[in-house]
Amino acid sequence: MRFLSLFLAPLLLIAASSTLPAQVSPCLPADSGATQLVQYVHYLITSTDPAVVTLRGSLGLNNV
């Protein structure tokens, strides 16, 4: 009897896990707007242009 319960327990776990609903991410998929925003923020943080450096300072991004 003990052997049977040790054999059936993993099978029950596998069967139960296959019926669980798929996890859904709360994040929206990447689109062109998100890609452009990431590129712009990267530009703001890495640019050495004096105007961008001033803008970065006014936005509080100097310490990033």
FIKOLZA-1660 file (N, C-alpha, C; in steps of 0.1 Angstrom, whole numbers, plus 5000, padded with zeros to 4 digits):
% residues 64
   i   px   py   pz ch aa at
   1 5008 4988 5000  A  M  N
   1 5000 5000 5000  A  M CA
   1 5009 5013 5000  A  M  C
   2 5019 5012 5008  A  R  N
   2 5028 5024 5008  A  R CA
   2 5035 5026 4995  A  R  C
   3 5039 5016 4988  A  F  N
   3 5045 5017 4975  A  F CA
   3 5035 5023 4965  A  F  C
   4 5023 5019 4966  A  L  N
   4 5012 5024 4957  A  L CA
   4 5010 5039 4959  A  L  C
   5 5010 5044 4972  A  S  N
   5 5009 5058 4974  A  S CA
   5 5021 5066 4970  A  S  C
   6 5033 5060 4971  A  L  N
   6 5045 5067 4967  A  L CA
   6 5045 5068 4951  A  L  C
   7 5039 5059 4945  A  F  N
   7 5039 5058 4930  A  F CA
   7 5028 5068 4925  A  F  C
   8 5017 5069 4932  A  L  N
   8 5005 5077 4927  A  L CA
   8 5007 5092 4930  A  L  C
   9 5014 5095 4941  A  A  N
   9 5015 5109 4944  A  A CA
   9 5022 5118 4933  A  A  C
  10 5033 5113 4928  A  P  N
  10 5039 5122 4917  A  P CA
  10 5029 5122 4904  A  P  C
  11 5023 5111 4902  A  L  N
  11 5013 5111 4890  A  L CA
  11 5002 5121 4892  A  L  C
  12 4997 5122 4905  A  L  N
  12 4986 5132 4908  A  L CA
  12 4991 5146 4906  A  L  C
  13 5004 5148 4911  A  L  N
  13 5009 5162 4910  A  L CA
  13 5011 5166 4895  A  L  C
  14 5015 5157 4887  A  I  N
  14 5017 5159 4873  A  I CA
  14 5004 5162 4866  A  I  C
  15 4994 5154 4869  A  A  N
  15 4980 5156 4864  A  A CA
  15 4974 5170 4868  A  A  C
  16 4976 5173 4881  A  A  N
  16 4971 5186 4886  A  A CA
  16 4978 5198 4880  A  A  C
  17 4991 5197 4878  A  S  N
  17 4998 5208 4872  A  S CA
  17 4995 5210 4857  A  S  C
  18 4991 5200 4850  A  S  N
  18 4987 5202 4836  A  S CA
  18 4974 5208 4834  A  S  C
  19 4966 5209 4845  A  T  N
  19 4953 5215 4844  A  T CA
  19 4952 5230 4849  A  T  C
  20 4964 5234 4854  A  L  N
  20 4964 5248 4859  A  L CA
  20 4963 5258 4848  A  L  C
  21 4957 5269 4850  A  P  N
  21 4956 5279 4839  A  P CA
  21 4970 5285 4836  A  P  C
  22 4972 5290 4824  A  A  N
  22 4985 5296 4821  A  A CA
  22 4986 5310 4828  A  A  C
  23 4998 5313 4831  A  Q  N
  23 5000 5326 4838  A  Q CA
  23 5000 5337 4827  A  Q  C
  24 4993 5348 4830  A  V  N
  24 4992 5359 4821  A  V CA
  24 5000 5371 4827  A  V  C
  25 5008 5376 4818  A  S  N
  25 5016 5388 4823  A  S CA
  25 5008 5400 4823  A  S  C
  26 5010 5409 4833  A  P  N
  26 5003 5421 4834  A  P CA
  26 5009 5432 4824  A  P  C
  27 5020 5429 4818  A  C  N
  27 5027 5438 4809  A  C CA
  27 5021 5437 4795  A  C  C
  28 5020 5449 4789  A  L  N
  28 5016 5449 4775  A  L CA
  28 5028 5444 4766  A  L  C
  29 5025 5439 4755  A  P  N
  29 5036 5435 4746  A  P CA
  29 5043 5447 4741  A  P  C
  30 5056 5446 4737  A  A  N
  30 5063 5457 4732  A  A CA
  30 5057 5462 4719  A  A  C
  31 5057 5475 4717  A  D  N
  31 5052 5480 4704  A  D CA
  31 5062 5491 4700  A  D  C
  32 5059 5498 4689  A  S  N
  32 5069 5508 4684  A  S CA
  32 5070 5520 4694  A  S  C
  33 5059 5524 4700  A  G  N
  33 5059 5535 4710  A  G CA
  33 5068 5532 4722  A  G  C
  34 5068 5520 4727  A  A  N
  34 5076 5516 4738  A  A CA
  34 5091 5515 4734  A  A  C
  35 5093 5510 4722  A  T  N
  35 5107 5509 4717  A  T CA
  35 5113 5523 4715  A  T  C
  36 5105 5533 4710  A  Q  N
  36 5110 5546 4708  A  Q CA
  36 5112 5553 4722  A  Q  C
  37 5104 5550 4732  A  L  N
  37 5106 5556 4745  A  L CA
  37 5119 5551 4751  A  L  C
  38 5121 5538 4750  A  V  N
  38 5134 5532 4756  A  V CA
  38 5146 5538 4749  A  V  C
  39 5145 5540 4735  A  Q  N
  39 5156 5546 4728  A  Q CA
  39 5158 5560 4732  A  Q  C
  40 5148 5568 4734  A  Y  N
  40 5149 5582 4738  A  Y CA
  40 5155 5583 4752  A  Y  C
  41 5151 5575 4762  A  V  N
  41 5156 5576 4775  A  V CA
  41 5171 5572 4775  A  V  C
  42 5174 5562 4767  A  H  N
  42 5189 5558 4765  A  H CA
  42 5197 5569 4760  A  H  C
  43 5191 5576 4750  A  Y  N
  43 5198 5588 4744  A  Y CA
  43 5199 5599 4755  A  Y  C
  44 5189 5602 4763  A  L  N
  44 5190 5612 4773  A  L CA
  44 5201 5609 4783  A  L  C
  45 5202 5596 4787  A  I  N
  45 5212 5592 4797  A  I CA
  45 5226 5592 4792  A  I  C
  46 5228 5589 4779  A  T  N
  46 5242 5587 4774  A  T CA
  46 5247 5598 4766  A  T  C
  47 5239 5608 4762  A  S  N
  47 5244 5618 4753  A  S CA
  47 5253 5628 4761  A  S  C
  48 5263 5633 4753  A  T  N
  48 5272 5643 4758  A  T CA
  48 5269 5657 4752  A  T  C
  49 5259 5658 4745  A  D  N
  49 5254 5671 4739  A  D CA
  49 5251 5680 4751  A  D  C
  50 5256 5693 4751  A  P  N
  50 5254 5702 4763  A  P CA
  50 5239 5705 4765  A  P  C
  51 5231 5706 4754  A  A  N
  51 5217 5708 4756  A  A CA
  51 5210 5696 4763  A  A  C
  52 5214 5684 4759  A  V  N
  52 5208 5672 4765  A  V CA
  52 5213 5670 4779  A  V  C
  53 5225 5674 4782  A  V  N
  53 5231 5673 4796  A  V CA
  53 5223 5683 4805  A  V  C
  54 5219 5695 4800  A  T  N
  54 5211 5704 4807  A  T CA
  54 5197 5698 4810  A  T  C
  55 5191 5693 4799  A  L  N
  55 5178 5686 4800  A  L CA
  55 5178 5675 4810  A  L  C
  56 5189 5667 4810  A  R  N
  56 5190 5655 4819  A  R CA
  56 5191 5660 4833  A  R  C
  57 5198 5671 4835  A  G  N
  57 5199 5677 4849  A  G CA
  57 5186 5682 4854  A  G  C
  58 5178 5688 4845  A  S  N
  58 5165 5694 4849  A  S CA
  58 5155 5683 4852  A  S  C
  59 5157 5671 4845  A  L  N
  59 5148 5660 4848  A  L CA
  59 5153 5651 4860  A  L  C
  60 5164 5655 4865  A  G  N
  60 5169 5647 4876  A  G CA
  60 5175 5633 4872  A  G  C
  61 5180 5632 4860  A  L  N
  61 5186 5620 4856  A  L CA
  61 5201 5619 4857  A  L  C
  62 5207 5629 4862  A  N  N
  62 5222 5629 4863  A  N CA
  62 5227 5618 4872  A  N  C
  63 5220 5614 4882  A  N  N
  63 5225 5603 4891  A  N CA
  63 5221 5589 4887  A  N  C
  64 5216 5588 4875  A  V  N
  64 5211 5574 4871  A  V CA
  64 5223 5566 4867  A  V  C
% end
